[in-house]
Amino acid sequence: MEFNQITLEMGDGWTLLTINRPTVMNALNQETLREIEQALDQVEAQKKTGALILAGAGEKAFVAGADISELRQLQSASDAERLASWGQRLFSRLEEMPIPVIMAVNGYALGGGFELALSGDILLASERAQFGLPEIHLGVMPGYGGTQRLVRLVGKNTAKYYAMTGERMDADTALQLGIVQKVVPSADLLQEAKGLAAQLTAQAPIALRYIKQTINQGIETDLRTGLQLEASSFGLLFHTQDRMEGMNAFLEKRKPSFRGE
Ligand code: CAA
C-alpha cells in the first residue's frame, strides 16, 4: 500500500512505522491518523511481525502534536469531540496490539505526540527528546489520552503539573519519572529500537501477549481482580508448546526456540 504521510518498513524481527511530515515536525493531521490505521491493519494481517517500532522522520521531532492548522478549522464541539475520540481509539488500538510496541522518541514529543508515545509498551528516547503537553498554551487541553495515560504513570499532581503548565521535560526527567525506559545517543536510537524489537521477537509470543494484556488490564482494576487475571493467564500458558520448549531448553542447557504455539 502507498502512503503519503508515513512509511512502513519491515526487517528481521521488527516493523518500523515512521511518521513522515518533517516540515511540520511530524504533526498528526487526519490523513496521518488514517494512514496509521491502515498500517496497523497491514501489520496485524501479517501474523509474524514481531515487534512494532514507531518513530518520527527527521532530526528534530518525534511528533509535535495534532496538526494545529487543521485543529483551527474545526467548527463545533462535536467535530472536536469526534476527532478526539478517533485519536483515542487509534492510540488504544496501539496500546492493545498483541505484539510489543516500542516508541523511538528522537525529538519533540508534544501534545498528541506525547500521547502517542504514551500508548507504547516501551519508550526509548534520544538524549534530545523533549516531552510535554502544551495544549494549555493553545487554550485547550490534551485530547488523545494525555490526561488519562500520564496520570497512570506519574501520579495525579505530576500529571496536573505538566498538563497545567505546558512545561516540557527532557529525556532524563522522563526517565526519572518512569515514562521512558532508556535514554540513548541520538545516532543509536533506531539501532537500539530494532535490537530491542528483535530481542522481544525471540521471546515466547503468547507469553509476551499475556504479559502485556495482564498488565494493561490489571492496572485498570483492583489488586484482587488483577491477581486473578494473572493466575488465569499463567495457567493458560501451560497449554502452550512454547512453555515445554522453554522449560526443556533450560534443563537441557540450550537456547529455546519459540514458535508461538
Ligand atoms: N501543527 C502544525 N504545524 C506545526 C506543529 C503542529 N503541532 N508543530 C510545528 N509545526 C510547524 C510550524 O508551524 C512550522 O511551520 P512553518 O515552517 O510553515 O512556519 C514548522 O512546523 C517548524 O516549527 P517551528 O518553526 O515552530 O520550529 P521550532 O524548532 O522553532 O519549534 C516546536 C518546534 C517546539 C515543536 C514548535 O513547533 C511547537 O511548539 N509546535 C507546537 C506544539 C504543540 O502545541 N502541540 C500540541 C498540538 S495540539 C494537540 O496535540 C491536541 C491533542 O492533544 C490531540
Boltz pocket constraint, residues with backbone or C-beta under 6 A from the ligand:
constraints:
  - pocket:
      binder: B
      contacts: [[A, 22], [A, 23], [A, 24], [A, 25], [A, 27], [A, 28], [A, 61], [A, 64], [A, 65], [A, 66], [A, 67], [A, 68], [A, 69], [A, 87], [A, 108], [A, 110], [A, 111], [A, 112], [A, 113], [A, 115], [A, 134], [A, 135], [A, 138], [A, 141], [A, 142], [A, 143], [A, 144], [A, 146]]
      max_distance: 6.0
